[in-house]
Amino acid sequence: MDTVVAYCIIIFIIYTLFCIIPAQMAETRGRSVMGWFFLSILITPIYTSFVIFFLGETDEKRKERIFQEEEWRILCRKLYSNKNNHEN
């Protein structure tokens, strides 16, 4: 009886760890981490991972990513122009 309980606990811990994957995917796409974590516990982590993947980023997260990429472009242009000025 004790081994059955131990196996159930181990399986529950492993299943919970697999539910972290959709939660991390949700975080990178600007969605609710806890909501997707609990949904993946209720349904399955594999199914919720596919759903999050196909939903993609939220509009706010997409705008944030675009602004960040534009800041990187500006910084790279400044660094490249400074490098060219020092070479001349």
Secondary structure, DSSP 8 states (H G I E B T S, - for coil): -HHHHHHHHHHHHHHHHHTHHHHHHHHHTTS-HHHHHHHHHHS-HHHHHHHHHHH---HHHHHHHHHHHHHHHHHHHHHHHHHHHHH-
